[in-house]
């Protein structure tokens, strides 16, 4: 079967990048555009200004569902990422463009209801056989996979979109998809594993990430689909009185009269002097860092929320 407008498709690469338009891509973006996508090479090839180019909207993980709305003759597909809520843009999810070669038609025999597994390793690779060559590198934490049978020794076979035969990864890199919501501390622990990951505008993976992507991915690991953007995340979470926040809650930041532009994850209960700490993907430092709130962040802090 082929991709068709009006029907769902699934991501067949480890990490697919969602673009504002096909015309917005730059020469530096080539490693992110092929069917053999290489996100680490793409990230490492960018300078600090290219890391924050606004041509990138978001990223999608292996197996993530999209609704195809348009297919172009030059190989691009306009899609809606239905697992990334973005109510102000589209009630169905986050809209944007992907290379059609990074998508596959879903196999109805391999659905997400088949006791899915979740990648818990920060980054792993899928192998052709147990202990065999890696054929799909760069798979990241939070990726959901459908088991293709019981483990064989320390290895587990999984179904992969667009592939006729299962691939394998270490069974220790997988956990069952959670049946209950995580504690705030559990989500924080996932985010802490991404400390020092490069800041990429629109990034949503352990190869490169932005502030709202860090929050989305940490909760997504546990099956909680928060909106993709920080201002939408504020709407979807519960406000707290400042001072009542605890590790794993969220800080939101906005300039006077402007919408929320930044988000961080609380890492410490505020001290007697009101000192606050957070983990966040920092635009200025171009890294995921954990730090006390500097004065300029404190000046734009507009609230604490709980998921």
C-alpha positions in Angstrom: 0.0 0.0 0.0 1.0 3.6 -0.6 0.6 6.7 1.5 -2.6 8.5 0.8 -4.0 11.9 1.8 -6.6 11.7 4.4 -5.1 8.5 5.9 -2.8 7.8 8.8 0.9 6.9 8.4 3.7 6.1 10.8 7.3 7.3 11.1 9.7 4.7 9.9 13.0 6.4 10.9 14.4 6.8 14.4 13.7 10.6 14.5 11.9 12.5 11.8 12.0 16.3 11.7 8.9 18.3 11.1 9.5 21.4 8.9 7.7 24.6 8.3 7.8 24.0 4.6 9.9 22.0 2.0 11.4 25.3 0.8 12.6 26.2 4.3 15.2 23.5 4.6 18.9 24.5 4.4 21.9 22.7 2.9 23.0 21.9 6.4 19.8 19.9 6.9 20.6 17.1 4.4 21.4 14.4 7.0 17.9 14.9 8.5 16.1 14.6 5.2 16.9 11.1 3.9 15.3 7.7 4.5 18.6 6.9 6.3 18.3 9.9 8.5 21.3 10.7 10.7 20.2 13.2 13.4 23.6 13.2 15.3 25.5 14.2 12.2 22.8 16.9 11.4 23.1 18.3 15.0 26.9 18.2 15.1 27.1 20.0 11.7 25.2 23.1 12.8 26.7 26.2 14.4 25.0 27.9 17.3 22.9 30.1 15.0 21.7 27.2 12.8 20.7 25.3 15.9 17.9 27.9 16.5 16.7 28.4 12.9 13.0 28.6 12.9 12.6 26.2 9.9 12.1 23.3 12.4 8.8 22.9 14.1 9.2 19.7 16.0 10.4 16.1 15.7 8.6 12.7 15.6 9.8 9.4 17.0 9.9 6.0 15.3 6.4 4.6 15.1 4.7 7.9 15.8 1.3 8.4 14.0 0.6 11.2 11.6 -2.4 12.1 9.5 -1.3 12.8 5.9 -3.0 15.8 4.4 -1.1 16.4 1.2 1.5 14.5 -0.9 3.7 16.5 -3.3 5.4 15.1 -6.4 8.8 16.1 -5.1 8.6 13.6 -2.2 7.2 15.8 0.6 4.2 15.1 2.7 2.2 17.6 4.7 1.1 15.9 7.9 -0.5 16.5 11.3 1.4 14.9 14.2 -1.6 13.5 16.1 0.4 12.6 19.1 1.6 16.1 19.7 -1.3 18.3 20.8 -1.2 21.9 19.4 -4.7 23.2 19.8 -3.9 26.7 18.6 -2.6 25.4 15.3 -4.8 22.4 14.5 -7.3 20.5 16.7 -5.9 17.2 15.5 -2.2 17.9 16.4 0.9 19.6 15.2 1.0 20.4 11.4 4.1 20.5 9.3 6.0 18.9 6.5 8.1 15.6 6.4 9.9 13.8 3.6 7.4 11.1 2.5 10.2 8.6 2.5 10.4 8.8 6.3 6.8 7.5 6.6 5.2 4.1 6.1 1.7 2.8 5.8 0.6 1.3 9.2 0.4 -2.5 9.4 -3.0 -3.3 10.9 -1.5 -6.5 12.4 0.9 -4.4 14.5 -1.2 -2.0 16.5 -0.3 0.0 19.6 -2.8 -2.1 21.6 -0.5 -5.2 21.3 1.1 -4.7 24.7 3.5 -2.0 23.5 7.0 -1.6 24.9 8.8 1.7 25.5 12.5 2.4 24.9 14.0 3.4 28.3 17.6 3.6 27.1 18.5 7.2 26.4 19.7 6.2 22.9 19.8 2.7 21.4 19.9 1.0 18.0 17.9 -1.7 16.3 19.8 -4.8 15.1 19.2 -7.1 12.2 19.7 -10.1 14.5 20.6 -10.6 18.2 24.1 -9.3 18.5 24.0 -8.6 14.7 24.7 -5.3 12.9 22.8 -2.1 13.8 20.4 -1.3 10.9 18.5 1.5 12.6 20.6 3.6 14.9 19.6 6.6 17.0 16.4 5.3 18.5 15.6 7.4 21.6 13.9 7.2 25.0 10.1 7.4 24.8 9.9 5.5 21.5 7.0 2.9 21.6 7.6 -0.4 19.9 5.4 -3.5 19.3 6.9 -6.8 20.4 7.3 -9.4 17.7 7.7 -12.3 20.1 9.3 -13.3 23.4 12.9 -12.4 24.3 15.7 -14.6 23.0 18.3 -14.5 25.7 19.0 -10.8 26.4 17.4 -9.7 23.1 13.9 -8.8 22.1 12.4 -8.7 18.6 10.1 -5.8 17.7 8.0 -4.8 14.7 9.3 -1.7 12.9 7.2 0.4 10.5 8.1 -0.2 6.8 10.1 -3.4 7.5 8.8 -6.9 6.7 10.9 -8.7 9.3 11.4 -7.8 13.0 14.5 -6.0 14.3 16.2 -6.7 17.7 17.4 -4.6 20.6 18.7 -5.5 24.1 15.7 -6.4 26.2 17.2 -4.3 29.0 16.6 -1.2 26.9 12.8 -1.7 27.0 10.1 -1.5 29.6 6.4 -2.3 29.4 4.2 0.7 28.5 3.0 2.1 31.8 -0.6 1.6 32.8 -0.6 4.5 35.3 0.5 8.1 35.2 4.1 8.8 36.5 5.0 10.7 39.6 6.6 14.1 39.0 9.8 12.7 40.3 9.8 9.9 37.7 9.4 12.3 34.9 12.1 14.6 36.3 14.5 11.6 36.4 14.0 11.0 32.7 14.6 14.7 31.9 17.8 14.6 34.1 19.2 11.9 31.8 19.2 14.6 29.0 21.5 17.0 30.9 24.0 18.6 28.5 22.0 17.5 25.4 22.4 20.2 22.7 19.6 22.8 22.4 17.9 22.5 19.0 14.9 24.7 18.2 12.0 22.2 17.7 14.2 19.3 18.9 12.4 16.4 20.6 15.0 13.8 21.1 18.1 12.8 23.1 20.2 14.1 20.1 18.9 17.7 20.4 16.0 19.2 22.2 14.3 22.5 23.1 12.6 23.6 26.4 9.1 22.4 25.7 10.4 19.3 23.9 12.2 18.3 27.1 9.0 18.5 29.1 7.0 16.7 26.4 9.5 13.9 26.1 9.9 13.3 29.8 6.2 12.7 30.3 5.8 10.9 27.0 8.2 8.2 28.2 5.3 7.3 30.6 2.5 7.6 28.0 1.4 11.1 29.0 1.0 13.2 25.8 1.4 16.9 26.9 1.1 19.6 24.2 4.2 20.3 22.2 4.6 24.1 22.9 5.2 25.8 26.2 2.1 28.1 26.1 -0.1 25.1 25.4 1.6 23.1 28.2 0.6 25.9 30.6 -3.0 25.5 29.6 -2.9 21.7 30.0 -1.4 21.7 33.5 -2.6 22.9 37.0 -1.4 26.2 38.4 0.1 26.2 41.9 0.8 29.1 44.3 4.4 30.1 44.0 6.2 28.5 46.9 4.1 25.3 46.7 6.1 23.8 43.8 8.0 20.6 44.3 10.6 18.7 42.2 9.0 17.6 38.9 6.6 20.6 38.7 7.0 23.2 36.0 8.0 26.8 35.8 6.6 29.1 33.1 8.2 32.3 31.9 6.8 35.3 29.9 7.6 38.9 29.4 5.0 41.5 30.3 2.1 41.5 27.9 3.6 38.5 26.0 2.7 34.8 25.7 4.7 32.2 27.6 8.0 31.7 25.8 10.0 29.3 28.1 9.5 26.4 30.5 11.6 24.5 33.0 11.3 21.6 35.3 11.5 22.3 39.1 14.5 20.4 40.6 14.3 21.6 44.3 11.8 22.8 46.8 12.2 26.6 47.1 14.5 27.5 50.0 13.8 29.9 52.9 15.1 32.8 50.8 12.8 31.8 47.8 15.8 30.5 45.8 14.5 28.3 43.0 16.2 25.7 40.8 15.2 24.2 37.5 16.3 21.8 34.7 15.7 23.3 31.3 16.9 23.3 27.7 18.5 26.8 27.6 18.4 28.8 24.4 21.2 31.0 25.5 23.6 28.3 26.6 22.5 26.0 23.8 22.4 23.1 26.3 20.1 21.3 28.8 21.3 22.6 32.1 20.3 22.5 35.8 20.7 25.8 37.6 19.3 28.3 40.2 17.0 30.8 38.5 19.1 33.8 37.5 17.7 37.2 38.1 16.4 37.7 34.6 14.5 34.4 34.8 13.1 35.3 38.2 11.9 38.6 36.7 9.9 36.7 34.0 8.6 33.8 36.1 4.8 33.9 35.7 3.8 30.7 37.4 4.4 27.2 38.7 2.2 24.3 37.4 1.8 20.6 38.1 1.1 17.9 35.5 
